[in-house]
């Protein structure tokens, strides 16, 4: 119960940050709370996987956003963007990116003692990606519209 209330309160706070109309803040919170409760129901009670639980909860948030938009005569985006907020896996994405950055940092410092450098397809793909990024940076370095 506390998780659902926290999800609703967090969604309302995000709605304020998102500059949703004040009259719609409660509905934004209701959408976020309903989405989180559907996620918990699908994941914990029905024992569905993480992906299926998030997809089911997102479908509910989308349906509620559409219903709220018709009722309030405003765009569904107001309710959809704020209502999906509790379902976004921010910490998981952060940890994955951090682990990848640390792995690449360790690889750059320690190396592999010339046992596979530039021989494997992964190394070649990584070097090609870095070359493309460098060329894009060099291309836009002196263009004002790229450096806004």
Rosetta silent file (secondary structure, phi, psi, omega in degrees, C-alpha in Angstrom):
SEQUENCE: XXXXXXXXXXXXXXXXXXXXXXXXXXXXXXXXXXXXXXXXXXXXXXXXXXXXXXXXXXXXXXXXXXXXXXXXXXXXXXXXXXXXXXXXXXXXXXXXXXXXXXXXXXXXXXXXXXXXXXXXXXXXXXXXXXXXXXXXXXXXXXXXXXXX
SCORE:     score description
SCORE:     0.000 S_00000001
   1 L     0.000  -41.541 -179.980    0.000    0.000    0.000 S_00000001
   2 H   -65.268  -35.898  179.029    2.822    2.385    0.871 S_00000001
   3 H   -63.354  -39.344 -179.211    4.509    1.696   -2.450 S_00000001
   4 H   -68.370  -41.924  176.701    1.363    2.650   -4.342 S_00000001
   5 H   -64.901  -38.983  177.787    0.954    5.875   -2.354 S_00000001
   6 H   -66.127  -39.071  177.141    4.626    6.696   -2.889 S_00000001
   7 H   -63.886  -42.355  178.648    4.249    6.066   -6.620 S_00000001
   8 H   -64.807  -43.563  179.131    1.208    8.346   -6.749 S_00000001
   9 H   -65.527  -41.583  177.395    2.990   11.084   -4.773 S_00000001
  10 H   -64.036  -37.699  177.792    6.100   10.782   -6.932 S_00000001
  11 H   -66.289  -40.710  177.471    3.989   10.967  -10.053 S_00000001
  12 H   -64.598  -39.891  177.611    2.256   14.099   -8.777 S_00000001
  13 H   -64.112  -41.322  176.816    5.645   15.666   -7.990 S_00000001
  14 H   -65.330  -34.878  177.890    6.861   14.806  -11.483 S_00000001
  15 H   -64.120  -37.774  175.796    3.638   16.311  -12.886 S_00000001
  16 H   -64.545  -44.163  178.013    4.443   19.578  -11.108 S_00000001
  17 H   -63.306  -36.229  179.500    7.966   19.445  -12.563 S_00000001
  18 L   -77.808   -5.683  179.938    6.471   18.632  -15.976 S_00000001
  19 L    62.753   43.979  173.760    4.178   21.673  -15.548 S_00000001
  20 L   -71.671  151.007  178.267    0.955   19.756  -15.844 S_00000001
  21 L   -58.493  141.113 -177.156   -2.153   21.862  -15.197 S_00000001
  22 H   -58.216  -32.796 -179.441   -2.963   22.093  -11.490 S_00000001
  23 H   -70.913  -15.800 -177.495   -6.463   20.735  -11.953 S_00000001
  24 H  -103.814    2.634 -176.729   -5.017   17.529  -13.419 S_00000001
  25 H   -61.949  -41.520 -179.447   -2.406   16.751  -10.749 S_00000001
  26 H   -63.617  -40.866  178.959   -4.636   14.320   -8.871 S_00000001
  27 H   -67.851  -35.306  174.935   -5.434   12.401  -12.049 S_00000001
  28 H   -61.409  -45.491  177.653   -1.737   12.250  -12.925 S_00000001
  29 H   -63.944  -38.310  178.364   -1.049   10.771   -9.484 S_00000001
  30 H   -64.357  -39.063  177.691   -3.945    8.350   -9.857 S_00000001
  31 H   -64.453  -43.254  177.932   -2.538    7.139  -13.176 S_00000001
  32 H   -65.770  -42.192  178.091    0.919    6.593  -11.694 S_00000001
  33 H   -65.634  -40.157  178.503   -0.476    4.826   -8.642 S_00000001
  34 H   -66.232  -40.112  178.094   -2.729    2.613  -10.767 S_00000001
  35 H   -63.374  -42.860  179.540    0.176    1.727  -13.049 S_00000001
  36 H   -68.148  -37.898  178.311    2.402    0.799  -10.113 S_00000001
  37 H   -66.943  -37.238  176.067   -0.331   -1.252   -8.465 S_00000001
  38 H   -64.933  -39.761  177.570   -0.895   -3.124  -11.751 S_00000001
  39 H   -61.088  -47.279  179.877    2.854   -3.753  -11.971 S_00000001
  40 H   -63.673  -40.867  179.297    2.954   -5.154   -8.430 S_00000001
  41 H   -62.435  -47.370 -178.320   -0.129   -7.295   -9.080 S_00000001
  42 H   -67.784  -38.375 -176.773    1.266   -8.752  -12.300 S_00000001
  43 H   -78.751  -48.114 -171.646    4.762   -9.308  -10.911 S_00000001
  44 H   -91.425  -39.993 -176.129    4.090  -10.515   -7.375 S_00000001
  45 H   -85.363  -48.402 -178.473    0.594  -12.029   -7.409 S_00000001
  46 L   -88.081   -4.339  176.297    0.405  -13.458  -10.927 S_00000001
  47 L    56.107   38.001  174.067    4.185  -14.228  -10.960 S_00000001
  48 L   -81.193  162.771  178.189    4.743  -12.818  -14.430 S_00000001
  49 L   -71.081  170.632 -178.716    8.208  -11.754  -15.486 S_00000001
  50 H   -58.938  -46.594 -177.853    9.532   -8.236  -15.203 S_00000001
  51 H   -62.073  -47.760 -178.822    8.956   -7.450  -18.868 S_00000001
  52 H   -64.270  -37.991  179.630    5.366   -8.703  -18.917 S_00000001
  53 H   -66.271  -42.417  178.860    4.539   -6.848  -15.706 S_00000001
  54 H   -67.287  -40.443  179.670    5.901   -3.557  -17.037 S_00000001
  55 H   -64.973  -43.138  178.177    4.127   -4.011  -20.361 S_00000001
  56 H   -63.572  -42.849  178.988    0.789   -4.756  -18.690 S_00000001
  57 H   -66.547  -37.374  178.154    1.121   -1.794  -16.345 S_00000001
  58 H   -65.989  -38.398  176.927    2.095    0.469  -19.236 S_00000001
  59 H   -62.086  -41.812  177.391   -0.970   -0.635  -21.172 S_00000001
  60 H   -63.149  -43.375  178.792   -3.151    0.283  -18.193 S_00000001
  61 H   -61.567  -40.342  179.019   -1.474    3.694  -17.893 S_00000001
  62 H   -64.367  -42.739  178.094   -2.044    4.299  -21.618 S_00000001
  63 H   -64.597  -43.014  178.067   -5.736    3.407  -21.337 S_00000001
  64 H   -64.749  -39.813  179.358   -6.162    5.607  -18.277 S_00000001
  65 H   -61.259  -41.775  177.797   -4.320    8.473  -19.972 S_00000001
  66 H   -64.748  -44.257 -179.863   -6.693    8.265  -22.919 S_00000001
  67 H   -64.639  -44.043  178.692   -9.758    8.138  -20.666 S_00000001
  68 H   -63.713  -37.935 -179.147   -8.537   11.073  -18.543 S_00000001
  69 H   -66.358  -40.068  177.685   -7.749   13.078  -21.687 S_00000001
  70 H   -66.354  -42.989 -178.495  -11.239   12.570  -23.090 S_00000001
  71 H   -64.277  -45.916 -177.433  -12.795   13.430  -19.739 S_00000001
  72 H   -88.726   -5.581 -179.523  -10.693   16.587  -19.190 S_00000001
  73 L    56.467   54.050  177.104  -10.564   17.537  -22.902 S_00000001
  74 L  -144.128  170.762 -178.758   -6.785   17.876  -22.968 S_00000001
  75 L   -63.981  143.681  178.871   -3.890   15.969  -24.582 S_00000001
  76 L   -69.071  -19.706 -179.154   -3.273   12.440  -23.336 S_00000001
  77 H   -58.190  -35.469  179.564    0.448   13.215  -23.151 S_00000001
  78 H   -56.520  -43.494 -177.072   -0.098   15.064  -19.879 S_00000001
  79 H   -86.775  -30.563 -177.140   -1.296   11.872  -18.204 S_00000001
  80 H   -72.552  -48.703 -178.045    0.808    9.391  -20.157 S_00000001
  81 H   -64.644  -42.726 -179.977    4.239   10.918  -19.583 S_00000001
  82 H   -74.801  -36.694 -177.174    3.622   11.512  -15.902 S_00000001
  83 H   -69.932  -25.425 -178.482    1.791    8.230  -15.300 S_00000001
  84 L   -85.593   -7.598 -176.669    4.572    6.099  -16.739 S_00000001
  85 H   -52.057  -46.305 -179.523    7.140    7.733  -14.435 S_00000001
  86 H   -67.244  -18.455 -176.245    7.112    5.004  -11.724 S_00000001
  87 H   -90.941   -8.899 -178.574    7.643    2.295  -14.344 S_00000001
  88 L   -74.183  126.056 -175.795   10.809    3.761  -15.874 S_00000001
  89 L   -84.300   67.008 -175.542   13.800    1.639  -14.819 S_00000001
  90 H   -63.405  -46.622 -177.430   16.173    4.511  -14.053 S_00000001
  91 H   -66.928  -38.117  178.711   18.398    2.776  -11.506 S_00000001
  92 H   -64.466  -41.480  177.857   18.768   -0.327  -13.660 S_00000001
  93 H   -65.661  -42.570  179.206   19.816    1.723  -16.681 S_00000001
  94 H   -60.564  -47.202 -178.533   22.272    3.716  -14.558 S_00000001
  95 H   -64.271  -38.340  178.027   23.867    0.572  -13.101 S_00000001
  96 H   -64.649  -46.435  179.325   24.175   -1.035  -16.535 S_00000001
  97 H   -64.414  -39.045  179.115   25.830    2.048  -18.040 S_00000001
  98 H   -64.814  -44.436  179.230   28.131    2.373  -15.031 S_00000001
  99 H   -63.794  -39.247  177.972   29.211   -1.274  -15.225 S_00000001
 100 H   -64.974  -43.287  178.590   29.874   -0.936  -18.949 S_00000001
 101 H   -63.004  -41.375  178.176   31.934    2.208  -18.420 S_00000001
 102 H   -65.152  -40.015  179.855   33.961    0.527  -15.674 S_00000001
 103 H   -64.202  -43.587  178.482   34.574   -2.538  -17.840 S_00000001
 104 H   -67.240  -35.340  177.366   35.797   -0.406  -20.737 S_00000001
 105 H   -64.613  -44.900  178.054   37.959    1.634  -18.353 S_00000001
 106 H   -63.474  -39.201  178.404   39.544   -1.525  -16.951 S_00000001
 107 H   -63.890  -39.380 -179.717   40.100   -2.842  -20.466 S_00000001
 108 H   -69.503  -35.107 -178.260   41.788    0.423  -21.451 S_00000001
 109 H   -79.680  -49.035 -174.349   44.069    0.420  -18.394 S_00000001
 110 H   -83.446  -39.138 -176.912   44.938   -3.266  -18.146 S_00000001
 111 L    74.643 -170.556  178.237   44.627   -4.256  -21.791 S_00000001
 112 L  -127.878   21.522  175.527   44.723   -7.808  -22.942 S_00000001
 113 L    57.179   39.470  178.630   48.504   -8.201  -23.474 S_00000001
 114 L    55.621   32.100  178.818   48.112   -8.214  -27.281 S_00000001
 115 L   -93.266   -4.939 -179.053   46.209  -11.468  -27.185 S_00000001
 116 L  -169.130    0.396 -177.389   43.284  -10.243  -29.215 S_00000001
 117 L   -63.158  130.446 -179.856   43.525   -6.507  -29.690 S_00000001
 118 L    66.744    3.029  178.613   42.392   -5.490  -33.180 S_00000001
 119 L   -98.020  -30.408 -176.446   41.905   -9.136  -34.117 S_00000001
 120 L   -88.629  156.860 -179.819   38.373   -9.665  -32.890 S_00000001
 121 H   -65.747  -33.160  179.705   35.280   -8.252  -34.530 S_00000001
 122 H   -64.106  -42.324  178.632   34.235   -6.538  -31.292 S_00000001
 123 H   -65.039  -41.397  179.143   37.434   -4.522  -31.101 S_00000001
 124 H   -64.670  -40.540  179.114   37.128   -3.510  -34.733 S_00000001
 125 H   -65.820  -40.642  178.659   33.510   -2.461  -34.240 S_00000001
 126 H   -64.621  -43.164  178.208   34.404   -0.435  -31.140 S_00000001
 127 H   -64.531  -38.678  178.157   37.240    1.317  -32.959 S_00000001
 128 H   -65.983  -39.709  177.687   34.958    2.078  -35.909 S_00000001
 129 H   -63.839  -39.767  178.184   32.322    3.513  -33.574 S_00000001
 130 H   -66.215  -39.351  177.506   34.946    5.731  -31.942 S_00000001
 131 H   -61.656  -42.905  179.467   36.112    6.905  -35.374 S_00000001
 132 H   -63.675  -44.221  178.612   32.544    7.823  -36.347 S_00000001
 133 H   -62.399  -41.242  178.269   32.030    9.732  -33.094 S_00000001
 134 H   -64.177  -40.314 -179.967   35.311   11.593  -33.574 S_00000001
 135 H   -66.502  -37.579  177.168   34.372   12.535  -37.145 S_00000001
 136 H   -65.956  -41.366  178.769   30.994   13.859  -35.976 S_00000001
 137 H   -63.563  -43.773  179.792   32.688   15.870  -33.227 S_00000001
 138 H   -65.442  -37.449 -179.928   35.219   17.319  -35.658 S_00000001
 139 H   -64.335  -42.166 -174.995   32.475   18.147  -38.168 S_00000001
 140 H   -97.034    6.504 -175.016   30.377   20.055  -35.661 S_00000001
 141 L   -61.177  -38.898 -176.119   33.151   21.607  -33.608 S_00000001
 142 L  -104.162    7.769  178.946   32.919   25.030  -35.244 S_00000001
 143 L   -95.644  121.278 -174.850   29.194   25.034  -36.010 S_00000001
 144 H   -62.493  -37.252 -176.506   27.236   27.178  -33.608 S_00000001
 145 H   -69.968  -19.623  177.769   23.966   25.295  -34.046 S_00000001
 146 H   -83.441  -19.155 -173.650   25.644   22.028  -32.933 S_00000001
 147 L  -110.970   45.090 -178.505   26.992   23.567  -29.729 S_00000001
 148 L   -90.547    0.000    0.000   23.817   24.873  -28.134 S_00000001
